[in-house]
Amino acid sequence: MAKASVKTDVACQSIKEYIIKNSLRKDERIPTEMFFMEQLGVSRTTVRKALETLKRDGYVYSKQGSGFFLQAPIAEKRTPPSRFPLLLAHTEKFACIFQIIQGVSDYLLKHSLSLDLRTANGALEEQAEILKLYDEGYRNLMFVPIETDENYDFYLSMKKRGMNFTFIDRIPAYFPANLIQPDNVYGAFLATEYLIQMGHTHIAWLCLSPYRHTSSAVRERFSGYKQAMQYYHLPLDENDHIFLEDYSMFDETILRMLHRSTP
């Protein structure tokens, strides 16, 4: 989805939300383009495209020189309680994404609910999808967010509107919401312990750099690995701790480590 199209969709949903929140009536004039430009922080072009889209969809009509007017009241939608949304806004290199989908789906099925799966690519598409879900009547959302805190203020504004968030894997710092996250420290400890119990004593660590990876999972797993090594009194050699800037060197690094002579 092009960025311009996403911005228009976000603006459309925001204008509809304004109409609902302020209980505008049929034939009532809606605020000016300048008003929505300032409220939404977008260009005049984006606001005009949004208003034309609403006009095309039958929500508003225009009078030359007078602006836009409400065609008919916009009723706030409510979704049936049989569905629950899961938004995947960050799936790249996320190995357990299918397990997340399966786990959520299985849990909902036990409670006679079905999964409403949505996807987004980037901050703007994430905003657009959340606004669409809100417009459809959803007030609870479980989602894997984008990897940055770019949408922090947007999340906060939606929370104030009544949207309840449950984050998966990561959550923006100090954001007031629920978080579902694996126990990375204990998981790495168990994985390392398993190798030790198999008789291995020279165990290396290879992962993405914790300074480039925004999730705390990398640092937590490294901590679990070190705790297991120390618990079993095995040496920690910094030469065995390799942090990659990206995945492009992964295969080459593995081969180099396998062919390296052990002390």
C-alpha positions as CSV (number, residue, x, y, z in Angstrom):
1,M,0.0,0.0,0.0
2,A,1.4,3.4,-1.0
3,K,2.2,5.9,1.7
4,A,-0.2,8.5,0.2
5,S,-3.0,6.0,0.1
6,V,-2.4,5.0,3.8
7,K,-2.4,8.7,4.9
8,T,-5.7,9.2,3.1
9,D,-7.2,6.1,4.8
10,V,-6.0,7.3,8.2
11,A,-7.5,10.8,7.6
12,C,-10.8,9.3,6.4
13,Q,-11.1,7.2,9.6
14,S,-10.2,10.2,11.8
15,I,-12.8,12.4,10.2
16,K,-15.4,9.8,10.6
17,E,-14.4,9.4,14.2
18,Y,-14.7,13.2,14.7
19,I,-18.2,13.1,13.2
20,I,-19.3,10.2,15.6
21,K,-17.6,11.8,18.6
22,N,-19.3,15.1,18.1
23,S,-22.7,13.7,17.1
24,L,-23.0,15.7,13.9
25,R,-26.4,15.6,12.4
26,K,-27.6,15.2,8.8
27,D,-26.9,18.4,6.7
28,E,-24.7,19.8,9.4
29,R,-21.5,21.4,8.1
30,I,-18.3,19.6,9.1
31,P,-15.1,21.6,10.0
32,T,-12.9,23.1,7.4
33,E,-9.9,21.6,5.6
34,M,-7.6,23.8,7.7
35,F,-9.2,22.4,10.9
36,F,-8.5,18.8,10.0
37,M,-5.0,19.7,8.7
38,E,-4.1,21.0,12.1
39,Q,-5.9,18.3,14.0
40,L,-4.4,15.4,12.0
41,G,-1.0,16.9,11.2
42,V,-1.4,16.2,7.4
43,S,-1.3,18.2,4.2
44,R,-4.3,20.0,2.6
45,T,-4.0,17.4,-0.3
46,T,-4.4,14.5,2.1
47,V,-7.5,16.1,3.7
48,R,-9.0,16.9,0.4
49,K,-8.5,13.3,-0.8
50,A,-10.0,12.1,2.4
51,L,-13.1,14.3,2.1
52,E,-13.6,13.3,-1.6
53,T,-13.4,9.7,-0.6
54,L,-16.0,10.2,2.1
55,K,-18.1,12.0,-0.5
56,R,-17.8,9.2,-3.0
57,D,-18.8,6.7,-0.3
58,G,-21.9,8.7,0.5
59,Y,-20.9,10.0,4.0
60,V,-20.8,13.7,3.0
61,Y,-21.8,16.1,0.2
62,S,-20.3,19.4,-0.8
63,K,-21.7,22.9,-1.7
64,Q,-19.5,25.1,-3.8
65,G,-18.1,27.9,-1.7
66,S,-19.6,26.5,1.5
67,G,-17.7,23.3,2.3
68,F,-18.7,19.8,3.1
69,F,-21.9,18.7,4.9
70,L,-23.0,15.4,6.5
71,Q,-25.1,13.3,4.2
72,A,-26.4,11.1,7.0
73,P,-25.5,10.3,10.6
74,I,-22.6,7.9,10.9
75,A,-23.5,5.3,13.4
76,E,-20.7,3.9,15.6
77,K,-20.3,0.2,14.6
78,R,-20.2,-2.6,17.1
79,T,-18.7,-6.0,16.2
80,P,-20.4,-9.2,17.3
81,P,-18.7,-10.8,20.3
82,S,-17.8,-13.9,18.3
83,R,-14.7,-12.4,16.7
84,F,-11.4,-11.1,18.1
85,P,-8.7,-9.2,16.1
86,L,-5.0,-10.1,15.9
87,L,-2.9,-7.5,14.0
88,L,0.6,-8.5,12.7
89,A,2.4,-5.3,12.1
90,H,5.9,-6.8,12.3
91,T,6.5,-10.3,10.9
92,E,9.9,-10.0,9.1
93,K,12.3,-12.5,10.5
94,F,9.8,-13.3,13.3
95,A,10.3,-17.1,13.4
96,C,7.4,-17.9,15.8
97,I,4.7,-15.9,14.0
98,F,2.8,-19.0,12.9
99,Q,2.9,-20.4,16.4
100,I,1.4,-17.1,17.7
101,I,-1.4,-17.3,15.2
102,Q,-2.1,-21.0,16.0
103,G,-1.9,-20.3,19.8
104,V,-4.3,-17.4,19.7
105,S,-6.7,-19.2,17.3
106,D,-6.8,-22.3,19.6
107,Y,-7.4,-20.3,22.7
108,L,-10.3,-18.3,21.0
109,L,-11.8,-21.6,19.7
110,K,-12.0,-22.9,23.3
111,H,-14.1,-19.8,24.1
112,S,-16.3,-20.1,21.0
113,L,-14.6,-17.1,19.4
114,S,-13.0,-16.9,15.9
115,L,-9.8,-15.0,14.9
116,D,-10.0,-11.9,12.7
117,L,-6.4,-11.7,11.4
118,R,-5.0,-8.4,10.0
119,T,-1.6,-7.5,8.7
120,A,0.3,-4.2,8.2
121,N,3.6,-3.1,6.9
122,G,5.2,-0.1,8.6
123,A,4.0,2.6,11.0
124,L,1.4,4.3,8.7
125,E,-0.3,1.0,7.7
126,E,-0.4,0.0,11.3
127,Q,-2.2,3.2,12.2
128,A,-4.6,2.7,9.3
129,E,-5.5,-0.9,10.3
130,I,-6.0,0.1,14.0
131,L,-8.3,2.9,12.9
132,K,-10.2,0.5,10.6
133,L,-10.6,-2.0,13.5
134,Y,-11.9,0.8,15.7
135,D,-14.3,2.0,13.0
136,E,-15.6,-1.6,12.7
137,G,-16.4,-1.5,16.4
138,Y,-13.5,-3.4,17.9
139,R,-12.4,-2.1,21.3
140,N,-9.8,-4.8,22.2
141,L,-6.8,-5.6,20.1
142,M,-4.0,-8.1,20.4
143,F,-1.0,-7.3,18.1
144,V,2.6,-7.7,17.2
145,P,3.6,-4.0,16.9
146,I,6.2,-2.4,14.6
147,E,9.8,-2.6,15.9
148,T,10.1,1.1,16.8
149,D,8.2,3.4,19.2
150,E,7.2,5.6,16.3
151,N,3.5,5.1,16.9
152,Y,3.6,5.7,20.7
153,D,1.5,8.9,20.6
154,F,-1.0,7.2,18.2
155,Y,-1.4,4.2,20.6
156,L,-2.0,6.7,23.4
157,S,-4.6,8.6,21.5
158,M,-6.4,5.4,20.6
159,K,-6.3,4.2,24.2
160,K,-8.0,7.5,25.2
161,R,-10.7,6.7,22.7
162,G,-11.3,3.4,24.4
163,M,-9.1,0.9,22.5
164,N,-7.6,-1.7,24.8
165,F,-4.2,-3.1,23.6
166,T,-2.4,-6.3,24.4
167,F,1.1,-6.3,22.9
168,I,2.9,-9.4,21.8
169,D,6.7,-9.7,22.2
170,R,7.5,-6.0,22.8
171,I,5.8,-2.9,24.1
172,P,6.8,0.8,23.9
173,A,8.6,1.9,27.0
174,Y,6.2,2.8,29.9
175,F,3.1,2.3,27.8
176,P,0.1,1.4,30.0
177,A,-1.0,-1.9,28.4
178,N,-0.8,-5.7,28.7
179,L,2.2,-7.6,27.3
180,I,2.5,-11.2,26.3
181,Q,6.2,-12.2,26.1
182,P,8.1,-15.5,26.5
183,D,10.5,-16.0,29.3
184,N,13.6,-15.5,27.2
185,V,16.1,-15.7,30.1
186,Y,14.9,-19.1,31.4
187,G,14.4,-20.4,27.8
188,A,18.0,-19.7,26.9
189,F,19.1,-21.2,30.2
190,L,17.3,-24.4,29.5
191,A,18.6,-24.6,25.9
192,T,22.2,-24.1,27.1
193,E,21.7,-26.6,30.0
194,Y,20.4,-29.2,27.5
195,L,23.7,-28.9,25.4
196,I,25.8,-29.1,28.6
197,Q,23.9,-32.3,29.7
198,M,24.6,-33.8,26.3
199,G,28.3,-33.5,27.1
200,H,29.2,-30.2,25.4
201,T,31.6,-27.9,27.3
202,H,32.5,-25.4,24.5
203,I,29.3,-23.6,23.7
204,A,29.3,-20.4,21.6
205,W,26.7,-17.6,21.3
206,L,25.7,-16.2,18.0
207,C,22.9,-13.7,17.5
208,L,22.0,-10.2,16.2
209,S,23.7,-7.3,18.0
210,P,21.6,-6.3,21.1
211,Y,22.5,-2.7,20.4
212,R,20.8,-2.8,17.0
213,H,17.8,-5.0,17.9
214,T,15.1,-3.0,19.5
215,S,13.5,-6.0,21.3
216,S,15.0,-6.9,24.7
217,A,14.7,-10.6,23.7
218,V,18.3,-10.7,22.5
219,R,19.8,-9.4,25.7
220,E,17.6,-11.6,27.8
221,R,18.5,-14.8,26.0
222,F,22.2,-13.9,26.2
223,S,21.8,-13.4,29.9
224,G,20.2,-16.9,30.2
225,Y,23.0,-18.4,28.3
226,K,25.6,-16.8,30.5
227,Q,23.8,-17.9,33.7
228,A,23.7,-21.5,32.6
229,M,27.5,-21.5,31.7
230,Q,28.3,-20.0,35.1
231,Y,25.9,-22.4,36.9
232,Y,27.8,-25.3,35.5
233,H,31.2,-23.7,36.0
234,L,32.1,-23.5,32.4
235,P,34.3,-20.7,31.1
236,L,32.9,-17.7,29.2
237,D,35.2,-16.7,26.4
238,E,34.4,-13.4,24.7
239,N,35.7,-14.8,21.5
240,D,32.8,-17.2,21.5
241,H,30.2,-14.4,21.8
242,I,29.5,-13.2,18.3
243,F,27.0,-10.5,17.5
244,L,26.0,-9.8,13.9
245,E,24.8,-6.5,12.5
246,D,22.3,-8.3,10.2
247,Y,21.6,-11.8,8.9
248,S,23.7,-11.5,5.7
249,M,26.8,-13.0,7.4
250,F,25.0,-15.7,9.3
251,D,25.9,-18.8,7.2
252,E,29.5,-17.7,6.7
253,T,29.9,-17.1,10.4
254,I,28.5,-20.5,11.3
255,L,30.9,-22.2,8.9
256,R,33.9,-20.3,10.3
257,M,33.0,-21.2,13.8
258,L,32.6,-24.9,13.0
259,H,36.0,-25.0,11.4
260,R,37.7,-23.1,14.1
261,S,39.9,-25.3,16.3
262,T,38.7,-25.7,19.9
263,P,41.1,-25.1,22.8
